């Protein structure tokens, strides 16, 4: 369980959590002691047909032992829920409380939680592969790691489902994994020739939503919208239009703006309502940059977890800190315990509103990497033997830069200087003004990234008063109110 480092396993972690959570935390979990059953009916919202599944994985470059520390995630096709297991020194992994009635796929994540491989099974038609399957036993066929894909050694006791993805060169590697890059629109011309034997019918009419890959599954219900072989939940460009989801107003390509919908890979029908992650960078007076991550999820009223926490890259999580106050009310810094809280003091809205959040400060110089995967975890079962519902979040390939600003007193014009997101210009920015007590007194409307200046209204600054201002650039808030990336400038003096 790499979220806690190699030396701290889930059993021990939950014992520590349950032994150290304050009364406020226990209250925030809504009497979660009732969640201590081992059955699937313990307030998780899962169906009854669950089982613990085991598997093994080897590598062509060195057998099973070389996969030690890697992470296997079994992801449900219809919910994006994951069961996650770390590979041990013998190449074995286990996945608790798997929904045996669901169709799944597999992704493989490196020891530092960078997405490396997706599942590939031979398709029944030329230049296609399959990725989703159902299973009839509690043991998965042995997995074999082959660079950007993992294969099953055999298909005993599993049945591939009807979904197919594009493999235009027929090498068994789906098109979307050719370095997980953008720019290849994988609308599947090859699929138009498929017959009814696959259960597909093309040229759908009468639907109000687009079917990008023409597989007869509309985008809102398709686990791989563009059919490129990278499941939506880890695909930086779901609809294959060459626009990153992080800046795409219609990332699922159904011709309806995402802000008007509550479905997609960040929304969930079981356990949580949504997950959101925000990265923010702020320059400091000493020339360094403070980088933070805020994790937020809303847990459904009917779900009563033991705890809400995070699993992710040890290089980021094990050195992350929390800024809080001590018993005397003084500011202090403590090591992050991986928990998200619903205590009204952790970036959540108010106590017991089912919104769990935490803002953590990363070690100087560290930031998330492209395609790095993090999992929101709801813990269930027994305190000494928990199992988890896990919700993946994958960081898009965004180049992070910095911004500065200049102010023209004569025209009261603020200028944005720099490229906060590399070559991306599809961002917005705004101006924030603070009084002499460092209280925010005004914030501008948002300005498109292609525009570099903003004129302040004449009534904002009072003659003789002292002010500071900063500019902040941000990417799209796919979950309203939670922009995924924010890059701030330092504060500058400003006078009327």
C-alpha positions as a printed Julia matrix, in Angstrom:
496×3 Matrix{Float64}:
   0.0     0.0     0.0
   2.32    2.66   -1.26
   0.16    5.54   -0.09
   1.51    4.87    3.41
   5.08    3.83    2.43
   6.39    0.28    2.31
   6.66   -0.01    6.07
   3.03    0.84    6.86
   0.43   -1.61    5.61
  -3.36   -0.97    5.52
  -4.02   -3.1     8.61
  -1.59   -1.09   10.71
  -2.64    2.2     9.15
  -6.3     1.7     9.98
  -5.38    0.66   13.53
  -3.43    3.88   13.88
  -6.27    5.88   12.38
  -8.92    4.35   14.57
  -6.76    4.77   17.63
  -5.94    8.4    16.97
  -9.0     9.92   15.35
 -10.52   12.63   17.47
 -14.11   12.67   18.62
 -14.76   15.31   15.99
 -13.5    12.99   13.26
 -15.62   10.13   14.52
 -18.63   12.42   14.53
 -17.81   13.48   10.99
 -17.96    9.85    9.95
 -21.58    9.69   11.15
 -21.27    6.9    13.65
 -19.19    4.75   11.36
 -18.68    2.03   13.99
 -21.57    0.23   12.29
 -19.35   -0.23    9.25
 -17.22   -2.85   11.0
 -18.82   -5.87    9.33
 -16.89   -7.96    6.85
 -19.85   -8.58    4.58
 -20.59   -6.59    1.42
 -23.64   -5.13    3.11
 -21.56   -2.98    5.48
 -22.79    0.4     4.25
 -20.64    0.4     1.11
 -23.48    0.29   -1.41
 -22.0    -2.79   -3.13
 -24.04   -5.77   -4.31
 -23.83   -9.0    -2.33
 -21.76  -10.95   -4.89
 -18.25   -9.97   -3.84
 -15.04  -11.93   -3.3
 -11.36  -11.44   -2.6
  -9.43  -12.04   -5.83
  -5.77  -12.99   -6.17
  -3.44  -12.84   -9.14
   0.19  -12.81  -10.21
   2.18  -10.76  -12.7
   5.45  -11.34  -14.45
   7.67   -9.38  -16.79
   9.26  -10.46  -20.04
  12.38   -8.67  -18.81
  12.84  -10.59  -15.57
   9.98  -12.7   -14.26
   7.67  -12.03  -11.36
  10.2   -10.75   -8.82
  10.94   -7.66  -10.9
   7.32   -6.54  -10.57
   7.62   -6.13   -6.79
   6.23   -2.78   -5.68
   4.21   -2.22   -8.83
   0.48   -1.58   -8.44
  -2.35   -3.44  -10.17
  -5.78   -1.79  -10.34
  -8.88   -3.75  -11.33
 -11.39   -1.14  -12.55
 -15.12   -1.7   -13.02
 -16.3    -0.87  -16.52
 -19.61    0.73  -15.53
 -18.66    2.61  -12.34
 -14.89    3.3   -12.58
 -14.57    1.87   -9.06
 -11.18    0.25   -8.5
  -9.75   -2.5    -6.34
  -6.04   -1.9    -5.96
  -3.23   -4.19   -4.89
   0.53   -3.81   -4.56
   2.6    -6.61   -6.04
   4.71   -8.43   -3.45
   8.25   -9.78   -3.82
   6.93  -13.02   -5.3
   4.88  -11.19   -7.95
   1.56  -11.86   -6.18
  -1.22   -9.32   -5.55
  -4.63   -9.47   -3.91
  -7.76   -7.42   -4.51
 -10.37   -7.28   -1.76
 -14.14   -7.22   -2.14
 -14.28   -7.43   -5.93
 -17.75   -7.17   -7.45
 -17.87  -10.52   -9.23
 -20.94   -9.56  -11.25
 -19.24   -6.56  -12.86
 -17.13   -6.3   -16.01
 -13.59   -5.06  -15.35
 -10.35   -4.0   -16.97
  -6.81   -3.8   -15.58
  -4.27   -0.99  -15.46
  -0.68   -1.26  -14.27
   0.97    1.55  -12.31
   4.67    1.93  -11.49
   5.92    1.98   -7.88
   5.7     5.77   -8.02
   2.14    5.55   -9.35
   2.75    6.57  -12.95
   0.36    4.88  -15.37
   2.41    2.44  -17.44
   0.16   -0.15  -19.06
  -3.41   -1.0   -19.96
  -4.92   -4.42  -20.56
  -4.88   -5.78  -24.11
  -6.63   -8.97  -25.25
  -6.89  -10.09  -28.88
  -9.99   -8.78  -30.65
 -12.2   -11.01  -32.75
 -11.81   -8.6   -35.67
  -8.65   -7.48  -37.4
  -6.89   -4.4   -35.98
  -8.88   -4.38  -32.75
  -8.24   -5.4   -29.16
 -10.49   -6.05  -26.18
  -9.99   -4.76  -22.66
 -13.04   -5.55  -20.56
 -13.94   -8.95  -19.18
 -16.0   -10.82  -16.61
 -14.54  -13.48  -14.33
 -15.96  -16.73  -12.98
 -13.37  -17.57  -10.3
 -11.46  -15.77   -7.56
  -8.12  -16.2    -9.33
  -7.15  -14.05  -12.28
  -5.08  -15.61  -15.07
  -1.41  -14.66  -14.78
  -0.64  -11.19  -16.13
   2.4   -10.46  -18.28
   3.82   -6.93  -18.44
   4.84   -5.9   -21.96
   5.67   -2.18  -21.91
   2.51   -0.14  -22.58
   0.23   -3.2   -22.2
  -0.4    -6.12  -19.91
  -1.7    -9.39  -21.32
  -3.32  -12.39  -19.71
  -1.24  -15.54  -20.13
  -4.49  -17.34  -20.95
  -8.21  -16.6   -20.8
  -9.24  -19.45  -18.53
 -12.19  -18.44  -16.34
 -12.57  -15.0   -17.9
 -14.84  -13.86  -20.73
 -14.06  -10.75  -22.81
 -17.05   -8.44  -23.23
 -18.26   -6.83  -26.46
 -16.29   -3.54  -26.19
 -13.42   -3.18  -28.65
 -10.64   -0.65  -29.19
  -8.48    0.35  -32.12
  -5.12   -1.24  -32.95
  -4.51    0.11  -36.44
  -1.07   -1.47  -36.91
  -2.13   -4.83  -35.49
   0.69   -5.07  -32.94
  -1.58   -5.76  -29.96
  -0.93   -2.3   -28.52
  -4.01   -0.03  -28.62
  -3.59    3.25  -30.47
  -4.03    5.49  -27.43
  -1.01    4.08  -25.61
   1.57    5.16  -28.17
   3.22    7.21  -25.39
  -0.2     8.28  -24.01
   0.04   11.41  -26.14
  -2.54   13.73  -27.65
  -3.18   14.54  -31.26
  -4.44   11.18  -32.52
  -8.17   11.21  -32.99
  -9.04    7.56  -32.64
 -12.47    7.54  -34.22
 -12.46    4.0   -35.49
 -12.82    3.77  -39.24
 -12.01    0.09  -38.93
 -15.07   -0.47  -36.75
 -17.54    0.5   -39.43
 -17.0    -2.86  -41.09
 -17.97   -4.86  -38.02
 -21.08   -6.96  -38.38
 -23.93   -7.82  -36.06
 -21.94  -10.76  -34.78
 -20.22   -8.38  -32.38
 -23.56   -7.08  -31.21
 -22.87   -3.66  -32.7
 -24.98   -1.55  -35.0
 -23.52    1.54  -36.59
 -25.03    4.69  -38.01
 -27.28    5.26  -35.02
 -30.04    7.8   -35.52
 -32.49    9.46  -33.18
 -29.96    9.87  -30.38
 -29.19   13.25  -28.83
 -25.66   12.3   -27.84
 -22.71   11.58  -30.07
 -21.14    8.13  -30.29
 -17.55    9.09  -31.07
 -16.15    5.63  -31.77
 -19.34    4.4   -33.47
 -19.58    1.31  -31.28
 -23.31    1.72  -30.55
 -22.6     2.82  -26.97
 -23.32    6.54  -26.55
 -20.53    8.6   -25.08
 -22.22    9.17  -21.72
 -22.18    5.39  -21.08
 -19.0     4.42  -22.96
 -15.99    3.43  -20.8
 -13.67    4.33  -23.7
 -15.36    7.14  -25.61
 -12.84    7.44  -28.44
 -12.11    3.71  -28.68
  -8.35    4.28  -28.43
  -7.77    1.56  -25.85
  -7.14    3.92  -22.9
 -10.15    3.79  -20.55
 -11.7     7.19  -19.87
 -10.76    7.09  -16.2
  -7.03    7.3   -17.09
  -7.3     8.95  -20.53
  -6.24   12.63  -20.64
  -8.41   13.17  -23.74
 -11.57   11.07  -23.42
 -13.18   11.98  -26.72
  -9.97   11.95  -28.79
 -10.45   15.46  -30.16
  -6.89   16.56  -29.38
  -8.03   18.82  -26.52
  -7.01   17.86  -22.98
  -9.97   17.09  -20.73
  -8.53   19.65  -18.31
  -9.37   22.42  -20.81
 -12.14   20.74  -22.84
 -15.61   22.18  -22.13
 -17.15   19.01  -23.61
 -14.66   16.31  -22.66
 -17.06   13.44  -23.32
 -17.94   14.72  -26.79
 -21.72   14.42  -26.35
 -22.35   17.99  -27.54
 -23.41   19.14  -24.06
 -21.13   21.26  -21.9
 -19.67   19.27  -19.01
 -20.69   21.97  -16.52
 -24.33   21.11  -17.23
 -23.82   17.41  -16.45
 -22.98   15.27  -13.45
 -21.46   12.22  -15.08
 -18.04   11.37  -16.39
 -14.94    9.77  -14.9
 -14.89   12.21  -11.95
 -18.51   11.49  -10.99
 -19.55    8.21   -9.39
 -22.77    6.34   -8.79
 -21.5     4.27   -5.84
 -19.85    5.47   -2.63
 -18.95    9.04   -3.58
 -20.67   11.64   -5.72
 -17.44   13.09   -7.17
 -13.7    13.42   -6.64
 -11.63   16.56   -7.27
  -7.92   17.33   -7.06
  -6.37   20.8    -7.16
  -2.69   21.61   -7.6
  -1.59   25.13   -6.67
   1.8    26.83   -6.86
   2.6    30.08   -5.05
   6.0    31.87   -5.16
   7.48   32.7    -1.74
   9.47   35.7    -0.57
  12.68   33.63   -0.39
  12.44   32.76   -4.07
  11.13   29.23   -3.56
   7.71   27.99   -4.67
   5.14   26.51   -2.34
   3.19   23.68   -3.99
   0.0    22.26   -2.53
  -2.51   19.57   -3.42
  -6.08   19.68   -2.24
  -8.17   16.5    -2.39
 -11.95   16.69   -2.09
 -14.74   14.14   -2.37
 -18.4    14.08   -1.41
 -19.46   10.81    0.22
 -23.02    9.69   -0.36
 -25.4     9.87    2.59
 -26.1     6.14    2.52
 -22.41    5.2     2.74
 -20.68    4.97    6.14
 -16.92    4.37    5.74
 -14.42    3.77    8.52
 -12.28    6.53    7.03
 -11.76    8.57    3.88
  -8.15    8.78    2.76
  -5.73    8.83   -0.17
  -3.38    6.35   -1.82
  -0.7     7.65   -4.17
   2.94    8.34   -5.02
   5.28    7.84   -2.03
   7.58   10.55   -3.44
   4.78   13.08   -2.97
   2.7    11.71   -0.12
   5.3    10.5     2.38
   6.87   13.95    2.75
   3.64   15.99    2.56
   2.58   18.17    5.49
  -0.58   19.74    6.87
  -0.75   23.32    8.12
  -3.01   23.4    11.17
  -3.26   24.88   14.67
  -2.15   23.29   17.92
  -4.07   23.0    21.18
  -3.11   26.56   22.05
  -4.46   27.87   18.76
  -1.03   28.54   17.32
  -0.13   27.7    13.69
   1.82   24.47   13.35
   2.9    21.99   10.68
   2.36   18.23   11.03
   3.01   15.2     8.85
   0.01   14.27    6.69
  -1.74   11.11    7.85
  -3.34   10.52    4.4
  -6.81   11.26    5.82
  -9.46   13.51    4.32
 -11.71   15.11    6.93
 -15.27   16.39    7.24
 -14.62   18.65   10.23
 -15.34   22.1     8.78
 -11.65   23.04    9.11
  -9.97   21.07    6.33
 -11.19   22.79    3.18
 -14.57   21.09    3.46
 -17.6    23.32    3.71
 -18.95   22.48    7.17
 -18.98   19.72    9.77
 -20.88   16.57    8.77
 -21.89   17.81    5.32
 -20.37   14.66    3.74
 -17.69   16.73    1.98
 -14.25   15.32    2.89
 -11.17   17.35    2.02
  -7.55   18.14    2.93
  -4.98   20.57    1.57
  -1.42   19.29    1.85
   1.88   21.04    1.25
   4.38   19.16   -0.89
   8.1    19.04   -0.24
   9.93   21.91   -1.95
  10.58   21.18   -5.59
   8.0    18.41   -5.91
   4.85   18.37   -8.01
   2.65   15.71   -9.64
   3.94   14.12  -12.84
   1.96   13.59  -16.03
  -0.13   10.39  -15.92
   0.52    9.96  -12.21
  -2.45    8.16  -10.62
  -3.9     8.82   -7.18
  -6.75    6.95   -5.53
  -9.43    8.33   -3.22
 -10.18    5.56   -0.72
 -13.27    4.74    1.32
 -12.3     2.22    3.99
 -14.75   -0.5     5.1
 -14.74   -3.81    6.93
 -12.9    -4.33   10.2
 -10.35   -1.95   11.68
  -7.69   -4.68   11.69
  -8.57   -5.94    8.2
 -10.0    -3.15    6.04
 -10.93   -3.18    2.4
 -11.36   -0.18    0.14
 -13.52    1.3    -2.55
 -11.04    3.31   -4.61
 -11.6     6.11   -7.13
  -8.76    6.87   -9.56
  -7.66   10.38  -10.5
  -4.97   10.8   -13.18
  -2.93   13.98  -13.67
  -2.99   15.24  -17.27
   0.17   16.02  -19.25
   0.24   19.72  -18.38
   3.52   21.66  -18.3
   3.53   23.95  -15.28
   5.2    27.35  -15.51
   5.07   30.58  -13.52
   3.55   34.04  -13.82
   4.59   37.55  -12.86
   2.79   40.84  -13.32
   3.26   44.53  -14.07
   1.0    47.48  -13.2
   0.59   50.76  -15.08
  -0.64   53.33  -12.55
  -1.6    55.86  -15.23
  -4.05   53.55  -16.96
  -4.7    51.27  -13.92
  -3.83   48.3   -16.1
  -2.63   44.97  -14.72
  -0.56   42.84  -17.07
  -0.08   39.06  -16.88
   3.48   38.01  -17.77
   4.57   34.42  -18.37
   3.19   31.06  -19.48
   1.57   29.32  -16.52
   0.74   26.14  -18.45
   3.44   25.87  -21.08
   2.05   26.22  -24.59
  -1.58   26.0   -23.43
  -3.49   29.25  -23.81
  -6.94   27.85  -23.0
  -6.85   29.04  -19.4
  -8.34   31.94  -17.48
  -6.75   34.4   -15.07
  -7.86   37.03  -12.63
  -6.58   39.84  -10.4
  -6.9    39.73   -6.61
  -6.42   42.83   -4.43
  -5.55   42.77   -0.71
  -5.63   45.58    1.87
  -2.82   46.43    4.3
  -4.02   43.65    6.62
  -3.68   41.08    3.82
  -7.43   40.62    3.59
  -8.78   40.08    0.09
 -11.04   43.0    -0.77
 -11.7    42.46   -4.47
 -11.34   39.94   -7.28
 -11.72   40.66  -10.96
 -13.85   38.79  -13.47
 -11.9    36.06  -15.25
  -9.86   36.96  -18.33
  -9.05   34.59  -21.19
  -5.44   33.45  -21.37
  -4.97   34.93  -24.84
  -5.61   38.38  -23.33
  -2.75   39.66  -21.2
  -4.12   42.87  -19.65
  -7.0    43.94  -17.41
  -8.03   47.5   -16.51
  -9.07   47.96  -12.88
 -12.36   49.77  -12.2
 -11.82   53.31  -10.92
 -13.59   52.77   -7.57
 -11.51   49.88   -6.25
  -8.54   51.71   -4.73
  -8.88   54.47   -2.13
  -6.44   57.39   -2.31
  -3.88   57.25    0.5
  -4.45   53.57    1.3
  -1.9    50.79    0.84
  -2.69   47.71   -1.23
  -1.14   44.63   -2.77
  -2.3    42.55   -5.69
  -1.54   39.24   -7.33
  -2.64   37.45  -10.47
  -3.76   33.82  -10.58
  -4.1    31.61  -13.65
  -6.23   28.48  -13.59
  -7.42   25.64  -15.76
 -11.0    24.49  -16.13
 -12.95   23.52  -13.01
 -14.36   20.22  -14.28
 -16.06   19.83  -10.9
 -17.63   23.29  -10.38
 -15.68   25.27   -7.81
 -12.58   23.06   -7.95
 -10.18   24.21  -10.69
  -7.61   21.49  -11.33
  -4.52   23.74  -11.55
  -3.81   27.2   -10.14
  -0.6    29.17  -10.68
  -0.28   32.37   -8.63
   2.13   35.27   -8.88
   3.75   36.8    -5.84
   2.08   39.87   -4.33
   2.98   43.3    -5.66
   2.51   46.75   -4.18
  -0.19   48.82   -5.85
  -1.33   52.38   -5.26
  -4.2    54.49   -6.62
